[in-house]
Amino acid sequence: MIAESTYWRGATFGAVLLAALVCAAPAQVTLKPIEKDPIRVDGGLVSGTYLKSGLKAYFGIPFAAPPIRENRWREPQPVPSWEGVLTANKMQPECYQTLRSNNINHYFGDEAAAEDCLYLNLWAPATAKTGDKLPVLVWIYGGGFTGGSSSMALYGGQGLARKGVIYVGFNYRLGIFGFLAHPEATRESGHNASGDWGFLDQVAALKWVSRNIAKFGGDPNNVMLIGQSAGSMSINYLQASPLARGLFQKAFGMSGGTIKGPGSETGKLADAEAQGVTLQQAMKAASLGAMRTFSPDKVTAAAQTAGVRASPTVDGYYLPQHTGEIFAAGRQNDLPIVVGSTSNDLGTNIAVRDATTVAEYKDAATRMYGPNTAAFLAAFPAATDADVKAAADQAAIASGMGLGARTWAKAQAATGKAPAYLFRFSRTQPYAPGVVFADHDPKTAGAYHTGDVPYWLDTQDAFNMFRVTRNWEGYDRDLAAKMSDIVIAFAKTGNPGTPAVKLVRYNAADEQLVEFGDAIRLVKLNTKGLDFIADTPAAAGGGRGGRGGRGGGN
């Protein structure tokens, strides 16, 4: 019987193949055929199934050729055609990556990993049909561009699809396989560029949506991207990329921007190519072609031994310039955005948050900002010990992913005509008493990186799939209903306001956001403090690192 989602994961790269042979996932069968299937898409005919919830599901549809052998480190190629009908009722492997342990916060089931991973999953209302022109939501997962999957239950589409939209999630290449540049790849590309393969996968998926989604009842001219962390950063890149122009009309980003803030440093092509040459030398391969013959585990082992890193690059093709330069020149895809972060997000764990007295606060500020300490204290004043926590929290929230969201909204407002909206999430999830994770401390997590996702997507039950880790309260269910309604409203109209919650358009002269915490409230921002954080780098070692971590985050 097909479930709402299908998962399979192992424990280590070395165990992937063996585990696949001896611990194969149970065979999937169609729960209930969809009457008017099959549907013709790129490559051939597909049939889906009704889920127990009544939704239609099409899982594991290929949107590009497998990026293996000669297609490794190459722009995604057209999907090969197939004969007969593809039964799309099983989610396919995630892109090759380090696998997760089952004792972490964000464990949602075991899942296979493979290079052959360019597949998408689609959820649709039971009555959706060609001509309905329903809004289309396309989810892009996070994971630091090294991990993540469209098949994770946390990212499932059932919560939003049942509210009247088509929901699509797709995989894109990661890490060494998704972002390695190489001089030979640059020459053979036809664009004098290489490295941003994972981003080109994203463009290929969006083009698939544009060509095929109407057959499932969706409107190719009303597509909203929604993503978190590296997924949100991907959306920021897509808004800047000329290759994505016209492929989506709205964007919703959680905890990730690429103009300023964590992860906004985008490398140069020459430096990225040098990393590719280093990997070639470590592999003792004569050419890029020879590198393509190595098994993926040997590629990753060589990269780890040689210290090779692969990450987003200003390649001159997908990304002609840094995102900030593209926005400053007004060359971004001008469309409405909703962006925000969480109160204990990555980058918020700064030194002043340890302070409990004014003296400790000033001492921590001095370590962070040295000669700029006076300006920091003027921007985030604490006259008494009782003021310290609020001042430190405000400075922390203005840092990290909050900085990225605010800068993105400000850049869109400065040169674009379409509106931007800001939010903050500060609700601490209600953990089950005594629950323990290897990577996450419920006592200190607060509103952690990714903590808002189950509210926006209405996927809270994912946390209790295998053991009870959350005791969701009535308020959490209500908050998830309100927040997911905002997503739906934005997808349908371009305005995120609902009868229950009104978001305010970002205005640099009067900065405000809507906070979703133990109450929903409008917050006026400290522009002076935000500008200080944006313009004044903290000293190395002045922070204590990010909160959340992989298991606590993506």
PABALO-392411 format. One record per residue (C-alpha): residue number from 1; x, y, z. Coordinates in Angstrom, 1 decimal. Last residue first. Layout:
// PABALO-392411
NUM  X  Y  Z
...
// end
This chain:
// PABALO-392411
554  17.7  21.0  7.7
553  18.0  22.4  11.2
552  18.3  20.6  14.4
551  19.8  17.6  12.6
550  22.0  19.9  10.6
549  22.9  22.3  13.4
548  20.3  24.4  15.2
547  22.1  27.4  16.5
546  24.9  29.0  14.7
545  28.4  29.7  16.0
544  29.5  31.4  19.3
543  30.0  34.9  17.9
542  32.9  37.2  18.5
541  35.4  34.6  17.3
540  36.4  36.7  14.2
539  35.4  40.3  15.0
538  31.9  41.3  14.0
537  31.4  42.9  10.6
536  29.8  46.4  10.6
535  27.5  47.4  7.8
534  24.6  45.0  8.1
533  24.8  44.8  11.9
532  24.8  48.6  12.1
531  22.0  49.0  9.6
530  19.8  46.6  11.6
529  20.6  48.5  14.8
528  19.5  51.8  13.4
527  16.5  50.3  11.7
526  15.2  48.8  15.0
525  12.1  47.1  13.6
524  8.5  47.7  14.4
523  6.8  44.4  15.2
522  3.2  43.4  14.3
521  1.9  40.6  16.4
520  0.9  36.9  16.2
519  1.0  35.4  19.7
518  3.1  32.7  21.3
517  5.2  33.3  18.2
516  4.5  34.4  14.6
515  6.0  37.9  14.2
514  4.8  40.2  11.4
513  7.4  42.6  10.2
512  8.0  46.4  10.2
511  10.5  48.8  8.8
510  9.2  52.4  8.3
509  11.5  54.2  5.8
508  12.6  50.9  4.3
507  9.0  49.9  3.6
506  8.1  46.2  3.5
505  4.5  45.6  2.8
504  2.6  44.6  5.9
503  1.2  41.1  6.6
502  -2.4  40.9  7.6
501  -3.5  37.8  9.6
500  -6.9  36.3  10.3
499  -8.9  37.4  7.2
498  -5.8  36.5  5.1
497  -2.9  38.7  3.8
496  -0.2  37.1  1.7
495  -1.0  39.1  -1.4
494  0.3  37.6  -4.7
493  -3.2  36.3  -5.3
492  -3.4  32.5  -5.2
491  0.1  31.6  -4.0
490  0.1  34.4  -1.4
489  -3.3  33.3  -0.1
488  -2.1  29.7  0.1
487  1.1  30.6  2.0
486  -0.9  32.8  4.3
485  -3.4  29.9  4.9
484  -0.4  27.8  5.9
483  0.4  30.3  8.6
482  -3.1  30.4  10.0
481  -3.6  26.6  10.0
480  -0.1  26.1  11.5
479  -0.9  28.6  14.2
478  -4.2  26.8  15.0
477  -2.4  23.5  15.2
476  0.3  25.0  17.4
475  -2.4  26.6  19.6
474  -4.2  23.3  20.1
473  -1.0  21.8  21.4
472  1.5  19.6  19.6
471  3.2  17.1  22.0
470  6.4  16.7  19.9
469  8.9  13.9  19.8
468  6.5  10.9  19.8
467  8.3  8.1  18.1
466  8.4  6.8  14.5
465  6.1  9.3  12.6
464  5.8  11.8  15.4
463  7.8  14.7  13.9
462  6.1  14.3  10.5
461  2.8  15.1  12.2
460  3.7  18.8  12.1
459  3.4  19.0  8.3
458  1.3  22.1  7.8
457  3.7  23.6  5.2
456  4.1  27.0  7.0
455  3.8  25.4  10.4
454  6.0  22.4  9.8
453  8.7  24.8  8.3
452  8.9  27.2  11.3
451  11.4  25.2  13.3
450  13.8  25.1  10.3
449  16.5  27.0  12.1
448  15.4  27.0  15.8
447  12.6  28.8  17.6
446  14.0  27.8  21.0
445  16.7  25.1  20.9
444  17.9  25.5  24.5
443  15.9  23.0  26.4
442  15.1  20.9  23.4
441  18.7  20.1  22.8
440  19.5  19.0  19.3
439  22.1  16.8  17.7
438  21.9  13.3  19.3
437  18.2  13.8  20.2
436  16.5  13.1  23.5
435  12.8  13.3  24.4
434  12.2  13.5  28.2
433  8.8  15.3  28.0
432  7.5  15.5  24.4
431  8.6  18.8  22.9
430  6.3  21.8  22.4
429  7.9  23.8  19.6
428  9.2  27.2  20.5
427  7.4  29.9  18.7
426  9.6  32.8  17.5
425  9.0  33.0  13.7
424  9.8  36.3  12.0
423  8.2  37.8  8.9
422  9.0  40.3  6.2
421  7.0  41.2  3.1
420  8.2  42.4  -0.3
419  6.1  44.2  -3.0
418  6.7  44.2  -6.8
417  8.1  47.4  -8.3
416  11.7  46.5  -7.9
415  14.9  48.6  -7.3
414  14.8  49.5  -3.6
413  12.0  47.3  -2.4
412  13.7  44.1  -3.8
411  17.0  45.1  -2.1
410  15.3  45.8  1.2
409  13.5  42.5  1.2
408  16.7  40.6  0.5
407  18.6  42.6  3.1
406  15.9  41.9  5.7
405  16.0  38.2  4.9
404  19.8  37.8  5.0
403  20.1  39.8  8.2
402  17.6  37.6  9.9
401  19.6  34.6  8.7
400  22.5  35.7  10.8
399  22.3  38.9  12.7
398  19.3  41.1  13.5
397  18.0  38.3  15.7
396  21.2  38.4  17.7
395  21.1  42.1  18.2
394  17.4  42.0  19.4
393  18.2  39.1  21.7
392  21.1  41.0  23.2
391  18.9  44.1  23.8
390  16.1  42.0  25.3
389  18.4  40.0  27.5
388  20.3  43.0  28.8
387  17.5  45.3  29.8
386  17.1  43.9  33.3
385  20.7  44.4  34.0
384  20.2  48.1  33.5
383  20.9  50.7  30.7
382  21.0  48.2  27.8
381  21.3  49.9  24.5
380  21.3  48.1  21.1
379  22.2  50.8  18.5
378  24.1  53.0  21.0
377  25.8  49.9  22.4
376  26.9  48.9  18.9
375  28.2  52.4  18.1
374  30.2  52.4  21.3
373  31.6  49.0  20.5
372  32.9  50.0  17.0
371  36.5  50.1  18.2
370  36.3  46.5  19.3
369  33.1  45.0  17.8
368  32.7  41.4  19.1
367  35.0  41.4  22.0
366  33.8  44.9  23.0
365  30.2  43.7  22.8
364  31.0  40.8  25.1
363  32.5  43.1  27.6
362  29.6  45.6  27.4
361  27.1  42.8  27.9
360  29.1  41.3  30.8
359  29.1  44.7  32.5
358  25.4  45.3  31.8
357  24.6  42.0  33.5
356  23.3  38.6  32.2
355  25.5  38.2  29.1
354  25.6  35.0  27.2
353  23.5  36.5  24.3
352  26.3  39.1  23.9
351  28.5  36.4  22.3
350  26.4  35.6  19.3
349  24.2  32.6  18.7
348  22.0  34.3  16.2
347  24.0  33.1  13.1
346  21.6  30.2  12.3
345  18.2  31.0  13.6
344  17.1  31.3  17.2
343  14.4  34.0  16.4
342  13.5  32.4  13.1
341  13.8  33.9  9.7
340  11.9  35.9  7.0
339  10.9  36.3  3.4
338  7.7  36.9  1.4
337  8.4  38.0  -2.1
336  6.4  39.6  -5.0
335  8.1  39.6  -8.4
334  10.8  41.5  -10.3
333  13.1  39.0  -11.8
332  16.4  40.7  -10.8
331  18.0  43.3  -13.2
330  17.4  46.3  -10.9
329  21.1  47.2  -10.9
328  21.3  46.8  -7.1
327  19.5  43.5  -7.4
326  22.1  42.1  -9.9
325  24.9  43.5  -7.8
324  23.5  41.9  -4.6
323  23.1  38.5  -6.3
322  26.8  38.4  -7.3
321  27.2  38.6  -11.1
320  26.3  36.6  -14.2
319  24.7  33.7  -12.2
318  23.4  30.9  -14.5
317  26.0  31.9  -17.1
316  28.8  34.0  -15.7
315  29.8  31.3  -13.2
314  29.3  33.3  -10.0
313  29.7  30.1  -8.0
312  27.7  28.1  -5.5
311  29.7  25.5  -3.6
310  32.2  22.7  -4.0
309  34.8  22.0  -1.5
308  37.9  19.9  -1.9
307  39.8  18.9  1.3
306  42.0  16.4  -0.6
305  40.9  13.5  1.6
304  37.3  14.5  1.5
303  37.3  15.0  -2.3
302  39.0  11.6  -2.8
301  36.4  9.9  -0.6
300  33.6  11.7  -2.4
299  34.8  10.6  -5.8
298  35.4  7.1  -4.6
297  31.8  6.8  -3.2
296  30.5  8.2  -6.5
295  32.1  5.5  -8.6
294  34.9  6.7  -10.9
293  34.2  6.8  -14.6
292  33.4  10.5  -14.7
291  36.8  11.4  -13.5
290  38.2  9.8  -16.6
289  36.2  12.1  -18.8
288  37.4  15.1  -16.7
287  40.9  14.0  -17.6
286  43.9  11.9  -16.7
285  42.6  10.9  -13.3
284  44.9  10.6  -10.3
283  41.8  11.0  -8.0
282  43.6  13.5  -5.9
281  44.8  15.3  -9.0
280  41.3  15.5  -10.5
279  40.1  16.8  -7.1
278  42.7  19.6  -7.2
277  41.7  20.4  -10.7
276  38.1  20.8  -9.7
275  39.1  23.0  -6.8
274  41.0  25.2  -9.3
273  37.8  25.4  -11.3
272  36.0  26.9  -8.3
271  38.7  29.5  -7.8
270  38.5  30.5  -11.5
269  34.7  30.6  -11.4
268  34.6  33.0  -8.4
267  32.8  32.0  -5.2
266  29.5  33.2  -3.7
265  29.7  34.5  -0.1
264  26.0  34.7  0.9
263  26.2  31.6  3.1
262  25.4  33.4  6.4
261  24.3  37.0  5.9
260  24.2  39.4  3.0
259  22.9  39.2  -0.6
258  22.3  35.5  -0.7
257  19.3  34.9  1.5
256  18.2  32.1  3.7
255  15.9  31.5  6.6
254  12.5  31.0  5.0
253  11.9  32.2  1.4
252  8.5  32.6  -0.4
251  8.7  33.6  -4.0
250  6.1  34.7  -6.6
249  5.7  34.6  -10.4
248  7.8  31.6  -11.6
247  9.4  30.5  -14.8
246  9.3  33.9  -16.5
245  13.0  34.6  -16.0
244  14.8  31.6  -14.6
243  17.8  31.7  -16.9
242  18.3  35.4  -16.2
241  19.3  34.5  -12.6
240  18.6  36.9  -9.8
239  15.3  35.5  -8.7
238  16.7  32.1  -9.1
237  19.6  33.0  -6.8
236  17.2  34.3  -4.1
235  15.2  31.1  -4.6
234  18.3  29.0  -4.1
233  19.0  30.9  -0.9
232  15.5  29.9  0.2
231  16.3  26.2  -0.6
230  19.7  26.6  1.1
229  17.7  27.6  4.2
228  14.0  27.1  3.4
227  11.9  27.0  0.2
226  8.8  28.2  -1.6
225  8.6  29.0  -5.3
224  5.3  30.2  -6.5
223  3.9  29.4  -10.0
222  1.0  31.1  -11.5
221  1.6  31.2  -15.2
220  2.0  27.4  -15.5
219  -1.5  27.1  -13.9
218  -2.1  23.6  -12.5
217  -4.7  21.0  -13.2
216  -2.4  18.0  -13.7
215  -2.1  18.6  -17.5
214  -1.4  22.2  -16.8
213  1.8  21.2  -15.0
212  3.6  19.9  -18.0
211  5.6  22.6  -19.9
210  6.0  25.1  -17.1
209  6.6  22.5  -14.5
208  9.3  20.8  -16.7
207  10.9  24.3  -17.1
206  10.9  24.6  -13.3
205  12.6  21.3  -13.0
204  15.2  22.2  -15.6
203  15.9  25.5  -13.7
202  16.4  23.6  -10.5
201  18.7  21.2  -12.2
200  20.7  24.2  -13.5
199  21.0  25.3  -9.9
198  22.5  21.9  -8.9
197  24.9  22.1  -11.9
196  26.3  25.4  -10.8
195  29.9  24.4  -11.4
194  30.7  25.2  -15.0
193  30.8  28.1  -17.4
192  32.0  29.1  -20.9
191  28.5  28.7  -22.1
190  29.0  25.9  -24.6
189  29.6  23.6  -21.7
188  32.7  21.8  -23.1
187  35.1  24.5  -22.2
186  33.8  25.0  -18.6
185  33.7  21.3  -18.0
184  37.3  21.1  -19.1
183  38.3  23.9  -16.7
182  36.5  22.2  -13.8
181  33.6  23.3  -11.5
180  32.1  21.2  -8.8
179  28.7  22.3  -7.6
178  26.1  19.5  -7.8
177  28.2  16.4  -7.8
176  30.7  17.6  -5.2
175  27.9  18.9  -2.9
174  24.4  18.5  -4.2
173  22.4  17.7  -7.3
172  18.7  18.7  -7.3
171  15.6  16.9  -6.2
170  12.1  18.0  -6.8
169  9.0  19.0  -4.8
168  5.7  19.9  -6.5
167  2.4  21.1  -4.9
166  -0.7  21.8  -6.9
165  -3.1  24.0  -4.9
164  -6.5  23.7  -3.3
163  -6.2  23.6  0.4
162  -5.6  19.8  0.4
161  -2.5  20.5  -1.6
160  -1.1  22.5  1.3
159  -1.0  19.8  4.0
158  -0.4  17.0  1.5
157  2.7  18.4  0.0
156  5.4  16.7  2.1
155  8.4  18.8  3.2
154  8.6  17.4  6.7
153  7.9  14.0  5.3
152  11.2  14.1  3.4
151  10.9  13.1  -0.2
150  12.2  16.4  -1.7
149  15.6  15.6  -0.2
148  18.4  17.4  1.7
147  22.1  17.4  1.9
146  25.3  19.2  0.6
145  23.8  22.5  -0.7
144  23.6  23.6  3.0
143  20.6  21.4  3.6
142  17.6  23.1  2.2
141  14.7  21.9  0.1
140  13.1  23.7  -2.8
139  9.2  23.4  -2.9
138  7.2  24.4  -6.0
137  3.7  25.7  -5.3
136  1.3  25.8  -8.3
135  -1.9  27.8  -8.2
134  -4.8  26.0  -9.8
133  -5.5  26.6  -13.5
132  -8.5  24.2  -13.5
131  -8.1  23.6  -17.3
130  -6.8  20.0  -16.9
129  -8.1  18.4  -13.8
128  -7.9  18.7  -10.0
127  -10.8  16.9  -8.2
126  -8.7  14.9  -5.7
125  -6.4  17.9  -5.0
124  -2.9  17.5  -6.3
123  0.4  16.3  -5.0
122  3.5  16.0  -7.1
121  6.9  14.4  -6.6
120  10.0  15.1  -8.8
119  12.9  13.2  -10.1
118  16.5  14.0  -10.9
117  18.2  11.4  -8.6
116  20.4  9.0  -10.5
115  23.5  10.0  -8.5
114  22.1  7.9  -5.7
113  20.9  8.1  -2.1
112  18.3  5.8  -0.5
111  15.9  7.0  2.3
110  15.4  5.9  5.8
109  12.7  7.7  7.8
108  11.8  11.2  9.0
107  14.9  12.0  11.1
106  15.1  15.7  11.8
105  15.9  15.7  15.5
104  18.6  13.1  15.3
103  18.5  9.5  16.5
102  17.9  7.8  13.2
101  21.3  8.8  11.7
100  21.3  10.7  8.5
99  23.0  9.9  5.2
98  26.0  11.7  3.6
97  25.0  12.7  0.1
96  24.1  11.5  -3.4
95  20.8  12.9  -4.6
94  17.7  11.5  -2.9
93  16.4  8.2  -4.2
92  13.0  7.9  -5.9
91  9.5  8.3  -4.4
90  7.2  5.6  -5.4
89  3.7  5.9  -7.0
88  4.5  7.1  -10.6
87  3.6  4.0  -12.6
86  5.3  4.8  -15.9
85  3.0  3.8  -18.7
84  4.3  2.0  -21.9
83  7.6  2.9  -23.5
82  10.0  5.4  -22.2
81  11.5  8.7  -23.5
80  14.8  10.0  -22.2
79  14.6  13.1  -20.0
78  16.4  16.0  -21.7
77  19.9  16.7  -20.3
76  20.9  18.5  -17.1
75  24.0  20.6  -17.6
74  27.1  18.5  -17.1
73  29.2  17.5  -14.1
72  28.1  13.8  -14.4
71  26.2  13.4  -17.7
70  28.9  11.2  -19.3
69  28.5  8.6  -16.5
68  25.5  9.7  -14.4
67  23.2  12.8  -14.3
66  20.1  10.7  -15.0
65  18.1  12.4  -17.8
64  15.8  15.2  -16.7
63  12.4  15.7  -15.2
62  11.9  12.1  -14.0
61  8.5  11.5  -12.3
60  9.1  9.8  -8.9
59  5.8  10.3  -7.1
58  2.5  11.3  -8.7
57  -0.1  11.7  -6.0
56  -3.8  12.6  -6.0
55  -5.3  13.6  -2.7
54  -8.0  11.5  -1.1
53  -6.2  11.4  2.3
52  -5.6  7.7  1.8
51  -3.7  8.6  -1.3
50  -5.1  8.4  -4.8
49  -2.6  7.1  -7.3
48  -0.5  8.1  -10.3
47  -0.1  7.2  -13.9
46  2.5  8.5  -16.3
45  2.9  8.4  -20.1
44  6.0  9.4  -22.0
43  9.3  11.4  -21.9
42  8.0  14.9  -21.1
41  4.5  14.3  -19.9
40  1.4  12.4  -21.1
39  -1.1  11.6  -18.4
38  -2.4  8.1  -17.8
37  -4.8  8.5  -16.1
36  -8.4  9.6  -16.2
35  -9.6  7.4  -13.4
34  -6.8  7.7  -10.9
33  -5.9  4.2  -9.7
32  -6.5  3.5  -6.0
31  -3.8  2.3  -3.6
30  -1.3  1.6  -6.4
29  1.3  -0.7  -5.2
28  4.8  -0.1  -3.8
27  7.3  -2.8  -3.2
26  8.8  -2.7  0.3
25  12.2  -0.8  0.4
24  15.3  -2.9  -0.2
23  17.3  -4.0  2.8
22  19.7  -6.5  1.4
21  20.7  -5.0  -1.9
20  20.1  -1.3  -1.2
19  21.9  -1.7  2.1
18  24.9  -3.1  0.3
17  25.0  -0.2  -2.1
16  24.6  2.5  0.5
15  26.8  1.1  3.2
14  30.0  2.9  2.2
13  28.1  6.2  2.1
12  27.0  5.7  5.6
11  23.9  4.9  7.6
10  21.1  3.9  5.2
9  18.0  5.7  4.2
8  14.6  4.7  2.8
7  11.5  6.8  2.6
6  8.1  6.8  0.8
5  5.5  9.4  1.5
4  1.8  9.6  1.9
3  1.9  5.8  2.0
2  1.4  3.4  -0.9
1  0.0  0.0  0.0
// end
